[in-house]
């Protein structure tokens, strides 16, 4: 019996849990051996969650910048009682047949290639949001998981919270009445990143590999750690950063309302329009700092989903810095990071339920699904990719400056060559071409 079959057969004795200190003990042979791609930024937190879960063992960490390894390796070793192997090249993890799952905690432009290669190597994957740097990459990732029958969880951890689950149950009860509109928003203050000159990359990093499939450019600290997300080559702006979480919450709320109303479920919209731009910050950022996107669903039961983003605003909106709201003809619900609330006539507070994030539960759900082969709560194909397409399509609409008509089957834009050019890269720089599936 091979290792993966053994893990599946032992699933009945393993229970996914919510809190880190409540994870059931598993023998060494039952633990899922994990390879972590990334050690800093979001990957630092992911390393902690996986190392603290006693159903997993971090076997190896691949980090392209050795200067960012120290604290994470020390923390992982302390939590699991065993030091992981360290590599610079993530392909060492993909090639290791003893590793069961890969965790991708990299910049957006490095999500797709490791995910596809891991699926092709028979490994399951936890990948940070959004699914890929663009629509084409996300489509290829979905094709890989389907072809190779892999479990792929996207890192939208709110899907594992009791807060969101209870909010959706309330909506399904019909208490909000008939719902036609939902909205997601970001209202928070980001910093001005300035305009530093190009310089020499740190000696601790393989900069050419860090660039990956992105175009070759001189090193600039603004286009590197922590700030890469504000540039077209590597990131998806705040819409793909935080917006993907809020849009997914609004999207889930709208679908819960469809269930309550007996309407067909919403998936990808028919029309997307956007207005906004880089209007506030005088710096190197390329993505908008001000944005409003409208997604129209023009089926038998029309719906509207909107997104608003102001990353220069120091105040809250609907009592939250970021979140989602769904409007019914009886009441409306706001869903924030720590609570959801329902308001009735004249703004009267009807109900409030508190509950925060639970990334540990999201990790536990992924590990449990590796054993059971059930779909995870943020399955890439059915949840993560559609949410990511909303972000990519919104960004594309903002860049071309006109309303787009989306063919939901092909995820292409009808009669719009310019928009379709932005569905992917003009080319994936060698040797990091997007793998065929």
Buried (B, 14 or more C-beta within 10 A) or exposed (E): EEBBEEBBEBBEEBEBBBEBEEBBEBEEEBBBBBBBBBBBBBBBBBBBBBBBBBBBBBBBBBBBBBEBBEEBBEBBBEBBEEEBEBBBEBBBBBEBEEBBBBBBBBBBBBBBBBBBBBBBBEBBBBBBBBBBBBBBBBBBBBBBBBEBEBBBBBBBBBBBBEBBBEBBEBBBEBBBBBBBBBBBBBBBEBEEBEEEEEEEBBEEBEBEBBBBBBEEEEBBBBBBBEBBBBBBBBBBBBBBBBBBBBBBBBBBBBBBBBEBBEBEEBBBBBBBBBEBBBEBBEBBBBBBBBBBBBBBBEEEBEBBBBBBBBBBBEEBBBEBBBBBBBBBEBBBBBBBBEBBBBBBEEEEEBEEBEBEBBBBBBBBBBBBBBBBBEBBBBBBBEBBBBBBBBBBBBBBBBBBEEEBBBEEEEBBBEEBEEBBEBBBBEEBBEEBEBBEB
